[in-house]
Amino acid sequence: MRPLTKPVLQLLVTVMLSLFLSNCDKEKCTRTYTIYEPVYNTLTQVRANMKSNPAQALKNPGKIYMYGNYIFLNESNEGIHIIDNTQPSAPKNIAFIKIPGNIDLAVKGNILFADSYSDLVAFDISNPLTVVAKKFVNNAFPYRNAYYSYYGPTPTTNPDSVKVVVGWKTHDTTVACTNNGPVYNDLYTMASASAGGFSTQKAASGGQGGSMARFTLMNNYMYTVSNRELFSFDISTPEDPKFINKLVVDNQNIETIYPFKNKLFIGSTAGMYIYDVSTPGTPVKRWK
């Protein structure tokens, strides 16, 4: 076989390079992203499901409360497990109350108080298998406002108008690279144009559970704390809680509240605050 001459080799290399570069021109840089689109229900629909539902597995438990032969156990930001503790050696997980944004709870008589983001909810737990919501106090805890913040210059508290994210739809989207660089802006522009908004990832859970109590009951009043404020509610009629007042404790990080006699002990990262509630519903600062 005769060896290739130099001119032939040069021609062959030229043809190969031409084909290679031609293919490179045809191949466009693309990237694929997963888009998370929220699924909404009205707040009225969400509230209708705040009742006894089938039991769910414990995943991220927080605050615990005993009531007769039952245990009410918070599932951080999702709701409350109901556990039959008739036989302490063999407790049974029997039901789950779906309460978005729930981190704390308290019980007075047959009424369970729970937060749902910024709302306060009073539940009748006379029969733990048929728990029923009796009253919703809209935006009782404005520092946790998640329902009423984003509805224009005049936010509404009408539960038929407020939309709540109850799930996520996902789909993959392939977009062309911009100058072979990041395509985030292109993706943002495209996704923002779709109805219902978007998120590049699921919303992170916020709030906290555990032994740090933010609700406490005393003398027909419920006292709750935010990171800096103390709220008072009249629960003399437990199924009809009424907001009374709030006051600023300090600009520090409040962590927990505990009642003793006629005093409220409020723990923070800066120390202990003591409030006198000899006049129920009217806390007065005494010591720090």
Contacts in CASP RR format, 6 or more apart in sequence:
PFRMAT RR
TARGET T0000
AUTHOR 0000-0000-0000
METHOD contacts of the structure
MODEL  1
MRPLTKPVLQLLVTVMLSLFLSNCDKEKCTRTYTIYEPVYNTLTQVRANM
KSNPAQALKNPGKIYMYGNYIFLNESNEGIHIIDNTQPSAPKNIAFIKIP
GNIDLAVKGNILFADSYSDLVAFDISNPLTVVAKKFVNNAFPYRNAYYSY
YGPTPTTNPDSVKVVVGWKTHDTTVACTNNGPVYNDLYTMASASAGGFST
QKAASGGQGGSMARFTLMNNYMYTVSNRELFSFDISTPEDPKFINKLVVD
NQNIETIYPFKNKLFIGSTAGMYIYDVSTPGTPVKRWK
4 12 0 8 1.000
28 176 0 8 1.000
28 177 0 8 1.000
29 176 0 8 1.000
29 177 0 8 1.000
29 180 0 8 1.000
29 181 0 8 1.000
30 174 0 8 1.000
30 175 0 8 1.000
30 176 0 8 1.000
30 177 0 8 1.000
31 174 0 8 1.000
31 175 0 8 1.000
31 177 0 8 1.000
31 183 0 8 1.000
32 172 0 8 1.000
32 173 0 8 1.000
32 174 0 8 1.000
33 172 0 8 1.000
33 173 0 8 1.000
33 174 0 8 1.000
33 175 0 8 1.000
33 187 0 8 1.000
33 200 0 8 1.000
34 170 0 8 1.000
34 171 0 8 1.000
34 172 0 8 1.000
34 173 0 8 1.000
34 200 0 8 1.000
35 170 0 8 1.000
35 171 0 8 1.000
35 172 0 8 1.000
35 173 0 8 1.000
35 191 0 8 1.000
35 198 0 8 1.000
35 200 0 8 1.000
36 168 0 8 1.000
36 169 0 8 1.000
36 170 0 8 1.000
36 198 0 8 1.000
36 199 0 8 1.000
36 200 0 8 1.000
36 201 0 8 1.000
36 202 0 8 1.000
37 168 0 8 1.000
37 169 0 8 1.000
37 170 0 8 1.000
37 171 0 8 1.000
37 194 0 8 1.000
37 196 0 8 1.000
37 197 0 8 1.000
37 198 0 8 1.000
37 199 0 8 1.000
38 165 0 8 1.000
38 167 0 8 1.000
38 168 0 8 1.000
38 169 0 8 1.000
38 196 0 8 1.000
38 197 0 8 1.000
38 198 0 8 1.000
38 199 0 8 1.000
39 165 0 8 1.000
39 166 0 8 1.000
39 167 0 8 1.000
39 168 0 8 1.000
39 169 0 8 1.000
40 163 0 8 1.000
40 164 0 8 1.000
40 165 0 8 1.000
40 166 0 8 1.000
40 196 0 8 1.000
41 163 0 8 1.000
41 164 0 8 1.000
41 166 0 8 1.000
42 159 0 8 1.000
42 160 0 8 1.000
42 161 0 8 1.000
42 162 0 8 1.000
42 163 0 8 1.000
42 164 0 8 1.000
43 147 0 8 1.000
43 159 0 8 1.000
43 160 0 8 1.000
43 162 0 8 1.000
43 163 0 8 1.000
43 164 0 8 1.000
44 159 0 8 1.000
44 160 0 8 1.000
46 100 0 8 1.000
46 164 0 8 1.000
46 166 0 8 1.000
47 133 0 8 1.000
47 136 0 8 1.000
47 159 0 8 1.000
49 98 0 8 1.000
50 97 0 8 1.000
50 98 0 8 1.000
50 99 0 8 1.000
50 116 0 8 1.000
50 121 0 8 1.000
50 123 0 8 1.000
50 133 0 8 1.000
51 97 0 8 1.000
51 98 0 8 1.000
51 130 0 8 1.000
51 131 0 8 1.000
51 132 0 8 1.000
51 133 0 8 1.000
52 82 0 8 1.000
52 95 0 8 1.000
52 96 0 8 1.000
52 97 0 8 1.000
52 128 0 8 1.000
52 129 0 8 1.000
52 130 0 8 1.000
52 131 0 8 1.000
53 95 0 8 1.000
53 96 0 8 1.000
53 97 0 8 1.000
53 98 0 8 1.000
54 95 0 8 1.000
54 96 0 8 1.000
55 81 0 8 1.000
55 82 0 8 1.000
55 93 0 8 1.000
55 94 0 8 1.000
55 95 0 8 1.000
55 96 0 8 1.000
56 75 0 8 1.000
56 81 0 8 1.000
56 93 0 8 1.000
56 96 0 8 1.000
57 93 0 8 1.000
58 73 0 8 1.000
58 75 0 8 1.000
58 81 0 8 1.000
58 93 0 8 1.000
59 75 0 8 1.000
60 75 0 8 1.000
60 76 0 8 1.000
60 77 0 8 1.000
60 78 0 8 1.000
60 205 0 8 1.000
61 73 0 8 1.000
61 74 0 8 1.000
61 75 0 8 1.000
61 76 0 8 1.000
61 81 0 8 1.000
61 210 0 8 1.000
62 73 0 8 1.000
62 74 0 8 1.000
62 75 0 8 1.000
62 76 0 8 1.000
62 103 0 8 1.000
62 209 0 8 1.000
62 210 0 8 1.000
62 211 0 8 1.000
63 73 0 8 1.000
63 74 0 8 1.000
63 103 0 8 1.000
63 104 0 8 1.000
63 105 0 8 1.000
63 209 0 8 1.000
63 210 0 8 1.000
63 211 0 8 1.000
63 213 0 8 1.000
64 71 0 8 1.000
64 72 0 8 1.000
64 73 0 8 1.000
64 74 0 8 1.000
65 71 0 8 1.000
65 72 0 8 1.000
65 73 0 8 1.000
65 105 0 8 1.000
65 106 0 8 1.000
65 107 0 8 1.000
65 112 0 8 1.000
66 72 0 8 1.000
66 85 0 8 1.000
67 107 0 8 1.000
67 112 0 8 1.000
67 125 0 8 1.000
67 128 0 8 1.000
69 84 0 8 1.000
69 85 0 8 1.000
69 86 0 8 1.000
70 82 0 8 1.000
70 83 0 8 1.000
70 84 0 8 1.000
70 85 0 8 1.000
70 125 0 8 1.000
70 128 0 8 1.000
71 81 0 8 1.000
71 82 0 8 1.000
71 83 0 8 1.000
71 85 0 8 1.000
71 91 0 8 1.000
72 80 0 8 1.000
72 81 0 8 1.000
72 82 0 8 1.000
72 83 0 8 1.000
72 105 0 8 1.000
72 107 0 8 1.000
72 112 0 8 1.000
72 125 0 8 1.000
73 80 0 8 1.000
73 81 0 8 1.000
73 83 0 8 1.000
74 80 0 8 1.000
74 81 0 8 1.000
74 102 0 8 1.000
74 103 0 8 1.000
74 104 0 8 1.000
74 105 0 8 1.000
74 209 0 8 1.000
74 210 0 8 1.000
75 81 0 8 1.000
75 96 0 8 1.000
75 102 0 8 1.000
76 102 0 8 1.000
76 103 0 8 1.000
76 205 0 8 1.000
76 207 0 8 1.000
76 208 0 8 1.000
76 209 0 8 1.000
76 210 0 8 1.000
77 100 0 8 1.000
77 101 0 8 1.000
77 102 0 8 1.000
77 103 0 8 1.000
77 205 0 8 1.000
77 206 0 8 1.000
77 207 0 8 1.000
78 98 0 8 1.000
78 99 0 8 1.000
78 100 0 8 1.000
78 101 0 8 1.000
78 102 0 8 1.000
79 96 0 8 1.000
79 97 0 8 1.000
79 98 0 8 1.000
79 99 0 8 1.000
79 100 0 8 1.000
79 101 0 8 1.000
79 102 0 8 1.000
79 114 0 8 1.000
80 96 0 8 1.000
80 97 0 8 1.000
80 99 0 8 1.000
80 102 0 8 1.000
80 105 0 8 1.000
80 112 0 8 1.000
80 114 0 8 1.000
81 93 0 8 1.000
81 95 0 8 1.000
81 96 0 8 1.000
82 93 0 8 1.000
82 94 0 8 1.000
82 95 0 8 1.000
82 96 0 8 1.000
82 97 0 8 1.000
82 128 0 8 1.000
82 129 0 8 1.000
82 131 0 8 1.000
83 91 0 8 1.000
83 92 0 8 1.000
83 93 0 8 1.000
83 94 0 8 1.000
84 91 0 8 1.000
84 92 0 8 1.000
84 94 0 8 1.000
84 128 0 8 1.000
85 91 0 8 1.000
94 128 0 8 1.000
94 129 0 8 1.000
95 128 0 8 1.000
95 129 0 8 1.000
95 131 0 8 1.000
97 114 0 8 1.000
97 123 0 8 1.000
97 131 0 8 1.000
99 114 0 8 1.000
99 115 0 8 1.000
99 116 0 8 1.000
99 121 0 8 1.000
100 116 0 8 1.000
100 117 0 8 1.000
100 164 0 8 1.000
100 166 0 8 1.000
101 115 0 8 1.000
101 116 0 8 1.000
101 117 0 8 1.000
101 144 0 8 1.000
101 146 0 8 1.000
101 207 0 8 1.000
102 114 0 8 1.000
102 115 0 8 1.000
102 116 0 8 1.000
103 115 0 8 1.000
103 207 0 8 1.000
103 208 0 8 1.000
103 209 0 8 1.000
103 214 0 8 1.000
104 114 0 8 1.000
104 115 0 8 1.000
104 209 0 8 1.000
104 213 0 8 1.000
104 214 0 8 1.000
104 215 0 8 1.000
104 224 0 8 1.000
105 112 0 8 1.000
105 113 0 8 1.000
105 114 0 8 1.000
105 115 0 8 1.000
105 215 0 8 1.000
106 112 0 8 1.000
106 113 0 8 1.000
106 215 0 8 1.000
106 216 0 8 1.000
106 217 0 8 1.000
106 222 0 8 1.000
107 113 0 8 1.000
107 125 0 8 1.000
108 217 0 8 1.000
108 222 0 8 1.000
108 235 0 8 1.000
108 238 0 8 1.000
109 238 0 8 1.000
110 124 0 8 1.000
110 125 0 8 1.000
110 126 0 8 1.000
110 238 0 8 1.000
111 122 0 8 1.000
111 123 0 8 1.000
111 124 0 8 1.000
111 125 0 8 1.000
111 134 0 8 1.000
111 235 0 8 1.000
111 238 0 8 1.000
111 239 0 8 1.000
112 122 0 8 1.000
112 123 0 8 1.000
112 124 0 8 1.000
112 125 0 8 1.000
112 131 0 8 1.000
113 120 0 8 1.000
113 121 0 8 1.000
113 122 0 8 1.000
113 123 0 8 1.000
113 215 0 8 1.000
113 222 0 8 1.000
113 235 0 8 1.000
113 241 0 8 1.000
114 120 0 8 1.000
114 121 0 8 1.000
114 123 0 8 1.000
115 121 0 8 1.000
115 140 0 8 1.000
115 141 0 8 1.000
115 144 0 8 1.000
115 215 0 8 1.000
115 224 0 8 1.000
116 136 0 8 1.000
117 141 0 8 1.000
117 144 0 8 1.000
117 145 0 8 1.000
117 146 0 8 1.000
117 147 0 8 1.000
118 138 0 8 1.000
118 139 0 8 1.000
118 140 0 8 1.000
118 141 0 8 1.000
118 142 0 8 1.000
118 143 0 8 1.000
118 144 0 8 1.000
118 145 0 8 1.000
118 146 0 8 1.000
118 147 0 8 1.000
118 148 0 8 1.000
119 136 0 8 1.000
119 137 0 8 1.000
119 138 0 8 1.000
119 139 0 8 1.000
119 140 0 8 1.000
119 141 0 8 1.000
119 147 0 8 1.000
120 136 0 8 1.000
120 137 0 8 1.000
120 140 0 8 1.000
120 141 0 8 1.000
120 233 0 8 1.000
120 241 0 8 1.000
121 133 0 8 1.000
121 135 0 8 1.000
121 136 0 8 1.000
121 137 0 8 1.000
122 133 0 8 1.000
122 134 0 8 1.000
122 135 0 8 1.000
122 137 0 8 1.000
122 238 0 8 1.000
122 239 0 8 1.000
122 240 0 8 1.000
122 241 0 8 1.000
123 131 0 8 1.000
123 132 0 8 1.000
123 133 0 8 1.000
123 134 0 8 1.000
124 131 0 8 1.000
124 132 0 8 1.000
124 133 0 8 1.000
124 134 0 8 1.000
124 239 0 8 1.000
125 131 0 8 1.000
134 239 0 8 1.000
134 240 0 8 1.000
135 239 0 8 1.000
135 240 0 8 1.000
135 241 0 8 1.000
136 159 0 8 1.000
137 233 0 8 1.000
137 241 0 8 1.000
137 242 0 8 1.000
137 243 0 8 1.000
138 148 0 8 1.000
138 157 0 8 1.000
138 159 0 8 1.000
139 145 0 8 1.000
139 147 0 8 1.000
139 148 0 8 1.000
139 157 0 8 1.000
140 231 0 8 1.000
140 233 0 8 1.000
140 243 0 8 1.000
141 224 0 8 1.000
141 226 0 8 1.000
141 231 0 8 1.000
143 226 0 8 1.000
143 227 0 8 1.000
143 229 0 8 1.000
144 226 0 8 1.000
147 157 0 8 1.000
147 162 0 8 1.000
147 164 0 8 1.000
148 155 0 8 1.000
148 156 0 8 1.000
148 157 0 8 1.000
148 162 0 8 1.000
149 155 0 8 1.000
151 161 0 8 1.000
151 162 0 8 1.000
156 162 0 8 1.000
165 203 0 8 1.000
168 199 0 8 1.000
168 202 0 8 1.000
173 187 0 8 1.000
173 190 0 8 1.000
173 191 0 8 1.000
175 183 0 8 1.000
175 186 0 8 1.000
175 187 0 8 1.000
175 190 0 8 1.000
176 183 0 8 1.000
176 186 0 8 1.000
177 183 0 8 1.000
178 185 0 8 1.000
178 186 0 8 1.000
187 200 0 8 1.000
191 197 0 8 1.000
191 198 0 8 1.000
192 198 0 8 1.000
212 255 0 8 1.000
212 256 0 8 1.000
213 256 0 8 1.000
213 257 0 8 1.000
213 258 0 8 1.000
214 224 0 8 1.000
214 225 0 8 1.000
214 226 0 8 1.000
214 256 0 8 1.000
214 257 0 8 1.000
215 222 0 8 1.000
215 223 0 8 1.000
215 224 0 8 1.000
215 257 0 8 1.000
216 222 0 8 1.000
216 223 0 8 1.000
216 224 0 8 1.000
216 257 0 8 1.000
216 258 0 8 1.000
216 259 0 8 1.000
216 264 0 8 1.000
217 223 0 8 1.000
217 235 0 8 1.000
217 259 0 8 1.000
218 259 0 8 1.000
218 264 0 8 1.000
218 277 0 8 1.000
218 280 0 8 1.000
219 277 0 8 1.000
219 280 0 8 1.000
220 234 0 8 1.000
220 235 0 8 1.000
220 236 0 8 1.000
220 280 0 8 1.000
221 232 0 8 1.000
221 233 0 8 1.000
221 234 0 8 1.000
221 235 0 8 1.000
221 244 0 8 1.000
221 277 0 8 1.000
221 280 0 8 1.000
221 281 0 8 1.000
222 232 0 8 1.000
222 233 0 8 1.000
222 235 0 8 1.000
222 241 0 8 1.000
223 230 0 8 1.000
223 231 0 8 1.000
223 232 0 8 1.000
223 233 0 8 1.000
223 257 0 8 1.000
223 259 0 8 1.000
223 264 0 8 1.000
223 277 0 8 1.000
223 281 0 8 1.000
223 283 0 8 1.000
224 230 0 8 1.000
224 231 0 8 1.000
224 233 0 8 1.000
224 257 0 8 1.000
225 231 0 8 1.000
225 249 0 8 1.000
225 254 0 8 1.000
225 256 0 8 1.000
225 257 0 8 1.000
225 266 0 8 1.000
226 254 0 8 1.000
227 253 0 8 1.000
227 254 0 8 1.000
228 248 0 8 1.000
228 249 0 8 1.000
228 250 0 8 1.000
228 251 0 8 1.000
228 252 0 8 1.000
228 253 0 8 1.000
228 254 0 8 1.000
229 246 0 8 1.000
229 247 0 8 1.000
229 248 0 8 1.000
229 249 0 8 1.000
229 254 0 8 1.000
230 246 0 8 1.000
230 247 0 8 1.000
230 249 0 8 1.000
230 257 0 8 1.000
230 264 0 8 1.000
230 266 0 8 1.000
230 275 0 8 1.000
230 283 0 8 1.000
231 243 0 8 1.000
231 245 0 8 1.000
231 246 0 8 1.000
232 243 0 8 1.000
232 244 0 8 1.000
232 245 0 8 1.000
232 246 0 8 1.000
232 281 0 8 1.000
232 282 0 8 1.000
232 283 0 8 1.000
233 241 0 8 1.000
233 242 0 8 1.000
233 243 0 8 1.000
233 244 0 8 1.000
234 241 0 8 1.000
234 242 0 8 1.000
234 244 0 8 1.000
234 281 0 8 1.000
235 241 0 8 1.000
235 242 0 8 1.000
244 281 0 8 1.000
245 281 0 8 1.000
245 282 0 8 1.000
247 283 0 8 1.000
249 266 0 8 1.000
249 268 0 8 1.000
249 273 0 8 1.000
249 285 0 8 1.000
250 268 0 8 1.000
250 270 0 8 1.000
250 273 0 8 1.000
250 288 0 8 1.000
252 268 0 8 1.000
252 269 0 8 1.000
252 270 0 8 1.000
252 271 0 8 1.000
253 268 0 8 1.000
253 269 0 8 1.000
253 270 0 8 1.000
254 266 0 8 1.000
254 267 0 8 1.000
254 268 0 8 1.000
255 267 0 8 1.000
255 268 0 8 1.000
255 269 0 8 1.000
256 266 0 8 1.000
256 267 0 8 1.000
257 264 0 8 1.000
257 265 0 8 1.000
257 266 0 8 1.000
257 267 0 8 1.000
258 264 0 8 1.000
258 265 0 8 1.000
258 266 0 8 1.000
258 267 0 8 1.000
259 265 0 8 1.000
262 276 0 8 1.000
262 277 0 8 1.000
262 278 0 8 1.000
263 274 0 8 1.000
263 275 0 8 1.000
263 276 0 8 1.000
263 277 0 8 1.000
263 286 0 8 1.000
264 274 0 8 1.000
264 275 0 8 1.000
264 277 0 8 1.000
264 283 0 8 1.000
265 272 0 8 1.000
265 273 0 8 1.000
265 274 0 8 1.000
266 272 0 8 1.000
266 273 0 8 1.000
266 274 0 8 1.000
266 275 0 8 1.000
267 273 0 8 1.000
271 288 0 8 1.000
272 287 0 8 1.000
272 288 0 8 1.000
273 285 0 8 1.000
273 287 0 8 1.000
273 288 0 8 1.000
274 285 0 8 1.000
274 286 0 8 1.000
274 287 0 8 1.000
274 288 0 8 1.000
275 283 0 8 1.000
275 284 0 8 1.000
275 285 0 8 1.000
275 286 0 8 1.000
276 283 0 8 1.000
276 284 0 8 1.000
276 285 0 8 1.000
276 286 0 8 1.000
277 283 0 8 1.000
277 284 0 8 1.000
END
